[in-house]
Structure formats: C-alpha cells, structure tokens
Amino acid sequence: MEPVLALMEVHVKDKEKFAEYLKGHMPTIDQYGGKVTLRSEGIESIEGDWLPKLFVMQEWPSVEAFRKWYASKEYQPWKDLRKEACDLKLTLVRKL
C-alpha cells in the first residue's frame, strides 16, 4: 500500500457550521486510519495566483483507506454539513 495525501483548499461560507464540522468529523478520520498533518491559514503566494485562505493536508495509509472513509456511513452526515459550511477543492497525491 502506498501512502496518500489528501490536499484541500477550503473556502468557509458559514463559520459556525464549519466549526461544528471540524469538531464532529475528526473521530471518523481517526477511525479509518487518517490523520490531519497540516491546517494553515498563514499562506503566502510566491509564484502564480494560487492563494487559498485555508489549506488542509491529511495523510492516509492508502487511496483505498481514504476512499473507504470518504464513502463511510460515519462520515456521510459530516460530509453533508461540510457542503453547507464550505466550498472545497480536494486532490489526492500519492506519496513517493
């Protein structure tokens, strides 16, 4: 199994719902073997025009582990809340 990183650019629309989402979905990440390795709002663009307000990185043991969590019944209510709370761009990157 190859480790994978989930890279997320987050645009928060509703701070209260987003705070609830952050608190509630973390146990599901732990349950499926993932971990948040970076959450940053202190971002500086050096080249190009990419400047996310919030950037999050999760590490997973494999693509399969991430996909199992993402489709899990435990995460679904939190995913629905996340869609109300923020817009998200999500990319998976295999670690070398």
N, C-alpha and C positions, 0 to 999 in steps of 0.2 A: 504494500500500500504506500502510495506517495502522499505526503502531507500536502494540504492545500490551504491557501489563504483566501478569505472572503474579504474583498475590499469594497467599502461602501462610502459613497458621497451622500450625505444626508442634508435635506432642506426641511427644517422643522416648520410646520404650519400651525400646530397647536401645542404650546409648551406643557400644559397640564396633562394632556393625553400622552405626550411623548414621555414625560416623567413617569407616568403610570406604566407605560410600555417598558421602559428601561428596567424598572423595578420588577415587573412581573415576568418578563421573558428570560431573564438571566438563568433561573434554575433549569429551564429547558435546554439551554446551551450546555450547561454542565452535565445534564442527564445524557446527552448524546455525544459527549466527548470533545466538545469545542471549548475554546477559551477566547476571550477578548484580549488581544495583545496590545491594542492601541486605540485610544479615543482622544482626538485632539481638535480643539477649536483655535489653537495658535498656529495658523498656517500662513506661510509667506510664499508667494509665487515668484520663482526665479526666472523661468522661461515660459513663454506661452501665456494663454489666458485662463488656464485651469486654476481656480481658487475656491475649493469647497469651503463652506462655512464650518462644516463638521465632517470629519473623516474618521472612519472606524475600520479597524482591521481585526478579523477573527482568524484563529488558526484551528484547523480541523485535521484529524488523522488521515482523512482521505476524502475524495469527492463524494464517494458513496455515503460516508458518515454525514457530510453536510446535507446532501440531498435527503437522507432519511430524516434528519432533524427538520429541514425546511418543509417537508410534507407531513410531519408528525401531527397526530391529534393534539398533543400537548402544546405545540406551537401555534396551531391554527387560530385560536382566539386572539393571541397576541399579534399575529400577522395581520388580522383584520383591524385591530386597534392601530397598529403601525401605519397602515394605509390611510387611516383617518388623520393620524398625527403628523405624518411627514411624507415627503416625496423621497424616493430612494433610487440611487443607481448602484447596482450590485454586479461585481465581476469576480469570478473565481480565477485564481492564479496558482498553478502547480509550483510547489517549492522544489528547487533543484538541490 
